[in-house]
Amino acid sequence: MAEDQSTIGLIAGGGQFPLLIAEAARKHGRRVVAVAHLDETDPRLTERVDDIVWIKLGQLGRLIKAFRSRDVREALMAGTITKKKMFDNIRPDFKGLAIMSRLAFFHDDDILRAVASELDREGVAIVSSTRFLPELIAPEGCLTARRPSRAEMDDIRFGWKMAKSLGQMDIGQCVVVRKRTVLAVEAIEGTDAAILRGGELAREKAVVVKVSKPNQDLRFDAPSVGLGTIRTLSRVKGAVLAVEAGKTLLFDKETMIAEADKNRIAVISLRTPPE
């Protein structure tokens, strides 16, 4: 079967994910049109796409115009937006203001779903961010040489429940636990900062649990971990990283696991909380 030669839109945030997607999509024969965010998106993306438009956070009208004028009918979202900048760096245009005014809560899921719905009304369907990179999705099982101990599995079970409760309230997706005590929860500061805070309180052997939010739309908002996560955990002499299989993205998987093995950190991926 011939490869699809049509255009795919890329709504790009920060980090390496947009770069990886752009390369993978072009390898699949797709023409890539990116809408990138100033002060967030890696400038190197310019070299990896066929066309690029730079906007400020909140300029939804410009985003839609860029896609429609380039005949983009499908798009995916990838990359991070620094949440702190949502309070001091957002510059919405008229369309962006209209979306924000309709939101009862200014939460991640609400914003992304509203943007996806508006794009759909404009004839641009949002597709899964892993369409061209399914290998990034965490497989089930223990990924490291060391497996979690029985006590650590107890902490994972406890932390899983707490993290799901956090996600239900759209606060965060990650908790840091030791001896079935929550030491830190992720909020606007992000996973690494939560690990550092919780790890300092644990002193050592912290267990980090990161899961998807209930009813999370994984097309554009999947939890992710990577080499940086393990390096942060090793800084506080942490013991375990547990993630949700099939719903979490693993970046730099091989080097991430090698770093975990070097530091005797167990990395385990589960579809359900441990029995």
C-alpha positions in Angstrom: 0.0 0.0 0.0 1.4 3.5 -0.9 2.3 5.8 1.9 0.0 8.7 2.7 1.5 11.8 1.1 -1.0 14.3 2.7 -0.1 17.1 5.1 -0.1 16.6 8.8 -0.2 19.5 11.3 2.0 19.6 14.3 1.1 21.8 17.3 4.5 22.0 19.0 5.4 22.7 22.6 8.8 22.3 24.2 11.1 19.3 24.6 12.3 16.7 22.1 8.8 15.1 21.4 7.9 17.5 18.5 11.4 16.9 16.9 10.9 13.2 17.1 7.4 13.3 15.7 8.4 15.6 12.8 11.2 13.2 11.8 8.9 10.1 12.1 6.1 11.7 10.1 8.3 12.7 7.3 9.8 9.1 7.2 6.2 8.0 6.7 6.0 10.3 3.6 3.9 13.0 5.3 4.4 16.7 4.7 4.7 18.4 8.1 3.3 21.8 8.9 4.2 23.0 12.4 2.7 25.7 14.5 5.4 26.4 17.2 5.3 28.4 20.4 7.7 31.2 20.9 10.0 30.7 24.0 8.9 27.1 24.3 9.5 25.1 21.1 13.1 24.1 20.2 14.2 26.3 17.2 15.7 23.2 15.6 12.2 22.1 14.6 12.5 24.5 11.7 15.0 22.2 10.1 12.8 19.1 10.5 9.4 20.3 9.0 8.3 21.5 5.6 6.7 24.7 6.9 6.5 26.4 10.3 4.5 29.3 11.8 5.5 30.8 15.2 2.8 32.0 17.5 2.5 33.2 21.1 0.7 31.0 23.7 -3.0 31.5 23.4 -3.1 32.7 19.7 -5.6 30.0 18.7 -6.9 32.1 15.8 -3.5 32.3 14.2 -3.1 28.6 14.7 -6.3 27.8 12.9 -5.5 30.2 10.1 -2.1 28.7 9.6 -3.6 25.2 9.2 -6.5 26.1 7.1 -4.4 28.2 4.6 -2.1 25.1 4.2 -4.9 22.6 3.8 -4.1 20.8 7.1 -7.0 18.3 7.9 -5.3 16.3 10.6 -3.0 17.5 13.4 -1.4 16.2 16.5 -0.2 18.0 19.7 3.2 17.2 21.1 5.6 18.8 23.6 5.3 20.7 26.9 4.1 24.1 27.8 5.7 25.5 31.0 2.7 25.9 33.2 4.1 28.8 35.1 4.1 30.8 31.9 0.3 30.5 31.7 0.1 33.2 34.3 2.5 35.7 32.9 3.2 34.9 29.2 -0.1 34.1 27.6 -1.1 36.4 24.8 -4.5 35.2 23.6 -6.0 36.5 20.4 -9.8 36.9 19.9 -10.3 33.2 19.2 -8.2 32.3 22.2 -10.1 34.7 24.5 -13.4 33.2 23.3 -12.3 29.7 24.2 -11.0 30.8 27.6 -14.2 32.6 28.4 -16.2 29.4 28.0 -14.2 27.4 30.4 -15.5 26.8 33.9 -12.1 25.7 35.1 -8.7 26.7 33.7 -7.3 23.1 33.9 -5.0 21.3 31.4 -7.6 18.8 30.3 -10.3 21.5 29.9 -8.1 23.7 27.8 -6.8 21.0 25.5 -10.2 19.5 25.0 -11.6 22.9 24.1 -8.8 23.6 21.6 -9.3 20.1 20.1 -13.1 20.7 19.8 -12.5 24.1 18.2 -10.1 22.7 15.7 -12.5 19.9 14.9 -15.2 22.5 14.1 -12.8 24.2 11.8 -12.2 20.9 9.9 -8.9 19.9 11.6 -9.1 16.5 13.4 -6.7 15.9 16.3 -5.1 12.5 16.1 -2.9 10.5 18.6 0.5 12.1 19.3 2.0 8.6 19.0 0.6 7.7 15.6 4.1 7.7 14.1 6.0 6.6 17.2 4.0 3.8 18.9 7.3 2.5 20.3 7.4 5.3 22.8 4.5 3.8 24.7 5.5 2.0 27.9 5.2 -1.8 27.7 4.0 -3.8 30.7 6.6 -5.3 33.0 9.7 -4.6 35.0 12.1 -2.8 32.7 15.2 -2.9 34.9 17.5 -5.6 36.3 16.3 -4.8 39.8 12.7 -5.5 40.7 10.8 -3.6 43.4 10.9 -5.3 46.8 7.7 -6.3 48.6 7.7 -3.1 50.7 8.3 -1.0 47.6 5.3 -2.7 45.9 3.2 -1.8 48.9 4.3 1.8 48.3 3.5 1.6 44.6 0.0 0.3 45.4 -0.6 3.1 47.9 0.9 5.7 45.6 -1.1 4.6 42.6 -4.3 5.2 44.5 -3.1 8.6 45.6 -2.0 9.6 42.1 -5.3 8.6 40.6 -7.1 10.7 43.1 -4.9 13.7 42.3 -5.6 13.2 38.6 -9.3 13.1 39.2 -9.0 16.6 40.6 -6.6 17.6 37.7 -3.9 18.6 40.1 -1.1 16.4 38.8 -0.2 12.9 37.9 2.7 12.0 40.1 3.3 11.3 43.8 6.4 10.6 45.9 6.0 8.0 48.6 7.9 6.2 51.3 6.5 3.8 53.9 3.0 4.4 52.6 3.3 8.1 53.3 2.9 10.8 50.6 5.9 13.0 50.7 5.2 15.2 47.7 2.5 15.6 45.0 3.0 17.0 41.6 1.3 20.3 40.8 2.1 23.2 38.5 5.9 22.9 39.1 6.1 19.5 37.3 7.4 16.0 38.0 11.1 16.7 38.6 10.5 19.4 41.2 8.0 17.1 43.0 10.7 14.3 43.0 13.3 16.6 44.5 10.9 17.8 47.2 9.7 14.4 48.1 13.2 12.8 47.8 14.7 15.3 50.2 12.0 14.4 52.8 12.5 10.7 52.2 16.3 11.1 52.5 16.6 7.9 50.5 14.6 5.0 48.9 11.7 7.2 47.6 9.1 5.6 45.4 7.8 7.7 42.5 4.4 6.8 41.0 3.2 8.5 37.8 -0.1 7.5 36.1 -2.6 8.9 33.7 -5.5 10.9 34.9 -9.0 9.3 34.9 -10.7 10.1 31.6 -7.5 11.7 30.3 -7.5 12.2 26.5 -4.3 10.4 25.5 -4.4 11.8 22.0 -2.6 14.9 23.2 -2.0 14.6 27.0 -0.1 11.4 27.8 2.1 11.3 30.9 5.8 11.0 30.1 9.1 10.1 31.8 12.7 9.8 30.5 16.4 9.9 31.2 15.9 13.2 33.1 13.4 11.6 35.4 15.9 8.9 36.4 18.7 11.4 36.9 16.5 13.5 39.2 15.5 10.4 41.1 19.2 9.4 41.5 20.0 12.8 42.9 17.8 12.0 45.9 18.9 8.4 46.2 15.4 7.2 45.1 14.5 3.6 44.7 11.6 3.1 42.3 9.8 4.7 39.4 6.4 3.1 38.6 4.4 4.2 35.5 1.2 3.2 33.9 1.7 0.7 31.0 0.1 1.5 27.7 -0.5 5.1 28.7 2.9 6.6 29.5 5.6 7.8 27.1 9.2 6.7 27.7 11.8 9.0 26.1 15.4 7.9 25.6 14.3 4.4 26.8 17.6 2.6 26.4 19.7 5.2 28.1 17.0 5.8 30.7 17.0 2.1 31.7 20.9 1.9 31.6 21.0 4.9 34.0 18.4 3.3 36.3 20.4 0.0 36.4 23.6 1.9 37.2 21.9 3.6 40.1 20.0 0.5 41.3 16.6 2.1 40.6 13.8 -0.2 39.7 11.5 0.9 36.8 8.2 -0.9 36.5 5.3 -0.4 34.2 1.9 -1.7 35.3 -1.5 -1.7 33.7 -3.3 -1.9 37.0 -2.1 -1.3 40.6 -0.2 -4.3 42.1 -2.3 -6.9 43.9 
